[in-house]
Amino acid sequence: MSWNNYYRGDGEPRDVELAPPPPWRGFTRNDAHKAFLPPEGLTDAVNAALYLHRPLLITGNTGTGKSTVIEQVAAELKLGPALRWHITSRSTLPEALCRYDALGHIHALRLQQGRSEEPADIAPFLQLGPLGTALLPGHRPRALLIDEIDKSDIDLPADLLDVLESGRFEIHELARHSTREVAVRKWDAKATHIVVDGLVQCTTFPFIVMTSNGERDFPAPFLRRCIRFDMPTPTEETLCRAVESHLGLRRDELGEAATLVSAFAERVARGDSLAVDQLLNAVRLVTDADAPTGALRNRLLDLMLRDLSGG
């Protein structure tokens, strides 16, 4: 199909058959962990974190595969689906442990007044957060990704210290509740867990991967509780391996895309802020028989390979 069958900017409606997504953009893809190629030293860091029951803090540039590590470990060790907590400047520890819909509960209590002597059940208005779910007792540890922790409020890493050390937390709304046992819904499922006296205590520490783009420093008490690993700068060799893993193209099959990979590696070595995803997009374009050529291709490559620093 010709590239010109897409958007033309003339305002005329037309039936368009869009191309299928690239291999790494499919919604139902369940083998992303198979395509990830850990750099030298990462497996040692993961195993140290597993052995010592400590969180793993991975620092590196955007698009180097930091968040994929948790998927690969969870798949290889059969830890179940990985839980995810994506950090923003507004993220707080309580929301990651347990969320309470106080307004919804108050509304239910008001509706029930005069209809029943029993108060409205609190359970439907509670849900464990991703960290709270990871800390539930079980025979096997859960895998939890705390993504981009360097984007958090300055106090969040310190707030995490006690929970990461003790593996326990209290749901305050249940600690003072008249019912000792309450079934609280988990973060990633409709299933519930019986919480007794508002206390959640893990029986085995979860495997936690925290990622950071290196945008800030962390306090020493936080760092000493982590196993730390810095993702290395991608080289031409590792980039070729990534292209082969995601697109199925060996180095001798890249054709003119080989020059693209070399130029990308040189830019990264110079300090340009680029993500491997950008390279995969560009290689996909260059190696697609239906993709545009000439000046249009060059303009599209410039769009795809812009520096992420915003400069």
C-alpha positions as a printed NumPy array, in Angstrom:
array([[  0.   ,   0.   ,   0.   ],
       [  1.26 ,   3.46 ,  -0.882],
       [  2.132,   5.883,   1.92 ],
       [ -0.011,   8.499,   0.143],
       [ -3.165,   6.514,   0.951],
       [ -3.014,   7.947,   4.486],
       [ -3.828,  11.469,   5.596],
       [ -3.478,  14.043,   2.79 ],
       [ -4.665,  17.244,   4.456],
       [ -7.378,  17.964,   1.874],
       [-10.373,  17.428,   4.202],
       [-11.884,  14.775,   1.913],
       [-13.273,  11.669,   3.71 ],
       [-11.969,   8.362,   2.377],
       [-11.748,   4.724,   3.409],
       [ -8.219,   3.947,   4.563],
       [ -6.696,   0.628,   5.559],
       [ -3.966,   1.394,   8.064],
       [ -0.845,  -0.723,   8.304],
       [ -0.568,  -3.218,  11.179],
       [  1.378,  -1.972,  14.214],
       [  5.078,  -2.694,  14.577],
       [  5.888,  -5.835,  16.597],
       [  6.579,  -3.826,  19.78 ],
       [  3.331,  -1.817,  19.505],
       [  0.771,  -4.642,  19.558],
       [ -1.849,  -4.552,  22.331],
       [ -1.907,  -8.307,  22.846],
       [  1.833,  -8.904,  22.761],
       [  2.854, -11.106,  25.664],
       [  6.468, -11.833,  24.729],
       [  8.099,  -8.428,  25.243],
       [ 10.306, -10.023,  27.881],
       [ 11.747, -12.37 ,  25.246],
       [ 12.95 ,  -9.474,  23.101],
       [ 14.814,  -7.739,  25.938],
       [ 18.569,  -8.279,  25.926],
       [ 20.08 ,  -7.521,  29.357],
       [ 23.397,  -5.662,  29.247],
       [ 26.471,  -7.071,  30.937],
       [ 26.151,  -7.004,  34.711],
       [ 22.379,  -6.645,  34.875],
       [ 21.71 , -10.317,  35.598],
       [ 24.181, -10.138,  38.494],
       [ 22.395,  -7.078,  39.904],
       [ 18.988,  -8.773,  39.581],
       [ 20.219, -11.924,  41.28 ],
       [ 21.805,  -9.92 ,  44.089],
       [ 18.497,  -8.117,  44.666],
       [ 16.62 , -11.425,  44.683],
       [ 19.14 , -13.06 ,  47.012],
       [ 19.193, -10.153,  49.48 ],
       [ 15.467,  -9.351,  49.163],
       [ 16.323,  -5.759,  48.341],
       [ 14.822,  -3.389,  45.738],
       [ 16.743,  -2.944,  42.494],
       [ 17.262,   0.692,  41.426],
       [ 18.049,   0.956,  37.705],
       [ 19.27 ,   4.293,  36.362],
       [ 19.679,   5.14 ,  32.7  ],
       [ 18.517,   7.144,  29.736],
       [ 14.981,   6.936,  28.413],
       [ 14.309,   3.962,  26.179],
       [ 17.142,   1.712,  27.369],
       [ 14.787,  -1.025,  28.591],
       [ 14.781,  -0.254,  32.317],
       [ 11.084,  -0.978,  32.806],
       [ 11.248,  -4.177,  30.736],
       [ 13.524,  -5.832,  33.288],
       [ 10.62 ,  -6.513,  35.652],
       [  8.653,  -8.259,  32.891],
       [ 11.538, -10.559,  32.046],
       [ 12.271, -11.477,  35.664],
       [  8.585, -12.066,  36.442],
       [  8.242, -14.309,  33.39 ],
       [ 11.425, -16.317,  33.983],
       [ 10.735, -16.874,  37.693],
       [  6.969, -17.354,  37.27 ],
       [  6.105, -14.532,  39.665],
       [  2.831, -13.728,  37.922],
       [  1.898, -10.475,  36.182],
       [  4.089,  -7.583,  37.263],
       [  2.404,  -4.804,  39.217],
       [  3.123,  -1.229,  38.109],
       [  3.22 ,   2.058,  39.972],
       [  4.009,   4.94 ,  37.631],
       [  5.358,   7.88 ,  39.612],
       [  4.461,  11.536,  39.101],
       [  5.151,  14.602,  41.22 ],
       [  1.759,  14.036,  42.896],
       [  2.317,  10.374,  43.819],
       [  2.074,   9.506,  47.514],
       [  2.798,   6.443,  49.588],
       [ -0.783,   6.074,  50.952],
       [ -2.263,   5.838,  47.446],
       [  0.211,   3.084,  46.573],
       [ -0.723,   1.112,  49.699],
       [ -4.516,   1.387,  49.917],
       [ -7.102,   3.741,  48.439],
       [-10.257,   4.634,  50.35 ],
       [-13.222,   6.246,  48.635],
       [-14.376,   8.262,  51.641],
       [-16.93 ,  10.313,  49.719],
       [-18.49 ,   7.212,  48.204],
       [-18.713,   5.593,  51.624],
       [-20.33 ,   8.673,  53.181],
       [-22.865,   8.794,  50.354],
       [-23.721,   5.116,  50.886],
       [-24.156,   5.698,  54.628],
       [-26.553,   8.56 ,  53.99 ],
       [-28.605,   6.518,  51.551],
       [-28.84 ,   3.679,  54.048],
       [-29.979,   5.824,  56.973],
       [-33.373,   4.695,  58.177],
       [-33.391,   1.636,  55.897],
       [-31.21 ,  -0.672,  57.916],
       [-29.658,  -0.85 ,  61.348],
       [-26.451,  -2.191,  59.826],
       [-23.983,   0.456,  58.579],
       [-22.856,   0.392,  54.964],
       [-20.017,  -2.068,  54.425],
       [-16.63 ,  -0.352,  54.084],
       [-15.114,  -3.076,  51.887],
       [-16.504,  -1.847,  48.51 ],
       [-14.81 ,   1.5  ,  49.095],
       [-11.319,   0.131,  49.7  ],
       [ -8.789,  -1.062,  47.15 ],
       [ -5.183,  -2.022,  47.7  ],
       [ -2.707,  -0.042,  45.623],
       [  0.099,  -1.655,  43.584],
       [  2.568,  -1.572,  46.497],
       [ -0.067,  -2.747,  48.967],
       [ -0.944,  -5.676,  46.71 ],
       [  2.734,  -6.595,  46.332],
       [  3.037,  -6.755,  50.136],
       [  0.232,  -9.275,  50.593],
       [  1.352, -12.574,  52.165],
       [  1.979, -15.435,  49.766],
       [  4.236, -18.358,  48.942],
       [  5.908, -16.525,  46.063],
       [  6.977, -12.874,  45.89 ],
       [  5.107, -10.492,  43.608],
       [  7.005,  -8.386,  41.095],
       [  6.487,  -4.629,  41.321],
       [  7.751,  -1.854,  39.057],
       [  8.054,   1.612,  40.597],
       [  8.599,   3.538,  37.398],
       [ 10.48 ,   6.865,  37.191],
       [ 10.859,   7.372,  40.919],
       [ 13.086,  10.386,  40.235],
       [  9.942,  12.279,  39.186],
       [  8.441,  11.932,  42.676],
       [  7.997,  14.53 ,  45.359],
       [ 11.241,  14.961,  47.293],
       [  9.832,  13.171,  50.369],
       [  8.535,   9.995,  48.696],
       [ 11.805,   7.98 ,  48.711],
       [ 12.163,   8.657,  52.454],
       [  8.511,   7.734,  53.018],
       [  9.17 ,   4.355,  51.419],
       [ 11.972,   3.401,  53.81 ],
       [  9.885,   1.895,  56.624],
       [  7.658,  -0.1  ,  54.3  ],
       [ 10.623,  -1.462,  52.337],
       [ 12.346,  -2.484,  55.572],
       [  9.416,  -3.987,  57.473],
       [  7.271,  -5.308,  54.615],
       [  4.155,  -4.212,  56.483],
       [  1.675,  -1.38 ,  56.677],
       [ -1.567,  -0.5  ,  58.387],
       [ -4.835,   0.439,  56.725],
       [ -5.939,   3.112,  59.186],
       [ -9.614,   2.944,  58.205],
       [ -9.682,  -0.754,  59.172],
       [ -7.465,  -0.512,  62.264],
       [-10.241,   1.378,  64.032],
       [-13.138,  -0.412,  62.324],
       [-15.585,  -2.51 ,  64.341],
       [-15.214,  -5.48 ,  61.968],
       [-11.891,  -7.273,  62.51 ],
       [-11.791,  -9.09 ,  59.157],
       [-12.503,  -7.188,  55.947],
       [-12.125,  -8.46 ,  52.375],
       [-10.188,  -5.794,  50.449],
       [ -9.95 ,  -5.837,  46.662],
       [ -6.506,  -6.217,  45.112],
       [ -5.03 ,  -3.717,  42.693],
       [ -4.783,  -5.949,  39.647],
       [ -7.82 ,  -8.197,  40.016],
       [-11.378,  -8.454,  41.277],
       [-10.11 , -10.963,  43.828],
       [ -9.96 ,  -9.888,  47.465],
       [ -7.724, -10.533,  50.446],
       [ -8.903, -10.788,  54.04 ],
       [ -7.205,  -8.071,  56.09 ],
       [ -7.284,  -8.662,  59.865],
       [ -7.235,  -5.677,  62.226],
       [ -6.146,  -3.432,  59.358],
       [ -2.636,  -4.931,  59.176],
       [ -0.954,  -6.208,  56.   ],
       [  2.316,  -8.114,  56.492],
       [  4.167,  -9.846,  53.663],
       [  5.601, -13.318,  54.211],
       [  8.235, -12.832,  51.509],
       [  9.5  ,  -9.483,  50.264],
       [  8.295,  -8.572,  46.774],
       [ 10.802,  -8.212,  43.971],
       [ 10.828,  -4.462,  43.355],
       [ 12.449,  -2.694,  40.415],
       [ 12.65 ,   1.091,  40.637],
       [ 13.662,   3.032,  37.55 ],
       [ 15.232,   6.467,  37.354],
       [ 16.253,   8.655,  34.433],
       [ 18.909,  10.238,  36.644],
       [ 17.091,  13.55 ,  36.982],
       [ 17.769,  13.837,  40.73 ],
       [ 19.811,  12.462,  43.616],
       [ 18.395,  10.257,  46.364],
       [ 19.166,  10.329,  50.112],
       [ 21.811,   7.924,  51.372],
       [ 19.421,   5.977,  53.682],
       [ 17.302,   5.188,  50.631],
       [ 20.235,   4.229,  48.415],
       [ 21.801,   1.894,  50.971],
       [ 18.627,  -0.184,  50.963],
       [ 18.844,  -0.714,  47.208],
       [ 20.952,  -2.722,  44.805],
       [ 21.914,  -0.184,  42.146],
       [ 22.637,  -0.681,  38.467],
       [ 23.409,   1.914,  35.785],
       [ 22.273,   0.985,  32.286],
       [ 25.253,   1.39 ,  29.949],
       [ 25.176,   3.65 ,  26.896],
       [ 23.992,   1.587,  23.91 ],
       [ 26.702,   0.688,  21.416],
       [ 26.35 ,  -0.145,  17.742],
       [ 26.581,  -3.825,  18.608],
       [ 23.857,  -3.707,  21.26 ],
       [ 21.651,  -1.61 ,  18.972],
       [ 21.975,  -4.186,  16.198],
       [ 20.993,  -6.877,  18.698],
       [ 17.929,  -4.833,  19.688],
       [ 16.907,  -4.406,  16.045],
       [ 17.298,  -8.137,  15.433],
       [ 15.357,  -8.988,  18.577],
       [ 12.425,  -6.674,  17.813],
       [ 12.322,  -6.702,  14.008],
       [ 13.937, -10.03 ,  13.175],
       [ 16.578,  -8.359,  11.   ],
       [ 20.158,  -9.571,  11.292],
       [ 22.993,  -7.118,  10.834],
       [ 23.737,  -8.396,   7.312],
       [ 20.075,  -7.887,   6.39 ],
       [ 19.826,  -4.229,   7.378],
       [ 20.978,  -2.772,   4.075],
       [ 20.928,   1.038,   4.204],
       [ 19.475,   0.819,   7.731],
       [ 22.954,  -0.256,   8.915],
       [ 24.149,   3.3  ,   8.29 ],
       [ 21.197,   4.539,  10.32 ],
       [ 22.207,   2.337,  13.261],
       [ 25.811,   3.537,  13.086],
       [ 24.792,   7.19 ,  13.02 ],
       [ 22.416,   6.617,  15.937],
       [ 25.189,   4.993,  18.   ],
       [ 27.502,   7.936,  17.278],
       [ 24.875,  10.442,  18.409],
       [ 24.274,   8.525,  21.646],
       [ 28.027,   8.385,  22.285],
       [ 28.184,  12.173,  21.848],
       [ 25.584,  12.587,  24.571],
       [ 22.414,  13.122,  22.535],
       [ 19.27 ,  12.104,  24.396],
       [ 17.767,   9.35 ,  22.261],
       [ 15.691,   6.231,  22.95 ],
       [ 16.044,   2.83 ,  21.327],
       [ 12.355,   3.05 ,  20.374],
       [ 13.242,   5.93 ,  18.055],
       [ 15.801,   3.787,  16.264],
       [ 13.345,   0.92 ,  15.895],
       [ 10.8  ,   3.306,  14.369],
       [ 13.383,   4.616,  11.916],
       [ 14.644,   1.156,  10.916],
       [ 11.064,  -0.003,  10.43 ],
       [ 10.517,   2.919,   8.06 ],
       [ 13.712,   2.395,   6.088],
       [ 13.245,  -1.366,   5.656],
       [  9.535,  -1.247,   4.725],
       [  9.067,  -1.7  ,   0.98 ],
       [  5.939,   0.497,   1.042],
       [  7.53 ,   3.365,   2.955],
       [  8.325,   6.66 ,   1.198],
       [ 11.697,   7.39 ,  -0.322],
       [ 13.813,  10.407,  -1.136],
       [ 13.245,  13.776,   0.499],
       [ 10.035,  12.656,   2.236],
       [ 11.826,   9.75 ,   3.9  ],
       [ 14.586,  12.062,   5.1  ],
       [ 12.056,  14.476,   6.596],
       [ 10.316,  11.618,   8.405],
       [ 13.611,  10.302,   9.756],
       [ 14.399,  13.771,  11.094],
       [ 11.024,  13.742,  12.907],
       [ 11.616,  10.286,  14.379],
       [ 15.179,  10.883,  15.508],
       [ 14.853,  14.245,  17.232],
       [ 16.794,  14.711,  20.463],
       [ 14.561,  14.063,  23.498],
       [ 16.063,  16.88 ,  25.531],
       [ 13.782,  19.317,  23.744],
       [ 16.612,  21.417,  22.395]])
